[in-house]
Amino acid sequence: MVATITPKGLLDLCNRGEAIDLIDVRTPAEYGEVHVDFARNLPLDRLDPKAVAADHSGRTGPLYFVCRSGSRSKTACERMIAAGIADVVSVEGGTNACDAAGLPVVRGRKAMSLERQVRIVAGAMIVAGAIVAAFGPDATWRNIGAGLAAFVGAGLVFAGVTDTCGMAIMLGRMPWNQMRVTTCSRLLLFAVLTAASACSAFAGGHTKDPLPSVQQALASGQAVLVDVREPAEWNAGHIQGARLVPLSALERGVDPAQLAQVLPKDKIIYCHCLVGGRCLEAAAILRPMGYDVRPLKPGYDALVQAGFPATVGQ
């Protein structure tokens, strides 16, 4: 059973000056539209219970989760409880109710909610299937149309029964839901990053440099190692001598001058993450800035097993 708190109860805690660790599990675009001013954003599809618990360690009180209406925050709590972390609370009614209750909020640009996107996409697919089923050129096409409409309809029924929507999870990962400010410049940046990602995939993705060569380049000062995981993961354990540049910070946009103070352009940049996925995304962002980025396929645990020395803490 997931514990809950009303927005008024949360406001009372806030007025009493109690420390509140509140995580907003909506998409960055939804968070950017409006959010409780002391909430931090961690989208549900990126929720790592152990990393969240490690980041919360040392703080008093439970972990609070909030979303738009309460469904996703409840799911986040259930994931935390399943991982053995029971001191979690879901905010009833979500951000909309918090705003109505008088909690301080920060407002940005208007964004389309994930629930609305699901209704639009599901409805469009059902209409398309019905049209093909009715007016398809032959029986095969008509069967495909009927099957598409039935498949989406069954998916909606499943989502209603289980309160788990695969389409919402998929849409939440789409680029437009990852941008907190939807401006022409951000859209242009996304186009550039998409092209860079495609080039990276075409080039083979991860570097072919063997790990002994990587270690030698690091030892000789010809290269630096960059960890693109999140701070909580870094504090739980990281490679000695590595530099922390979280992928989330790169996605939000980092000032090139500040980045140059951490990453030298005259050296090879080997980057890694937990399992090899996020480092590819980081490479796609850094390469257009002029860095010689070589993402490593082995993740943190594999690097430690290969002999890279590890340490814990900041």
Secondary structure, DSSP 8 states (H G I E B T S, - for coil): --EEE-HHHHHHHHHTT---EEEE-S-HHHHHHEEETTEEE--GGG--HHHHHHHHTT--S-EEEE-SSSHHHHHHHHHHHHTT---EEEETTHHHHHHHHT--EEE-S----HHHHHHHHHHHHHHHHHHHHHH-SSHHHHHHHHHHHHHHHHHHHHHHHHS--HHHHHHHTSGGGT-SS--HHHHHHHHHHHHHHHHHHHTTSS----HHHHHHHHHTTSEEEEE-S-HHHHHH-EETT-EE--HHHHHH---HHHHHHHS-TTSEEEEE-SSSSHHHHHHHHHGGGT-EEEE-SS-HHHHHHTT--EE---
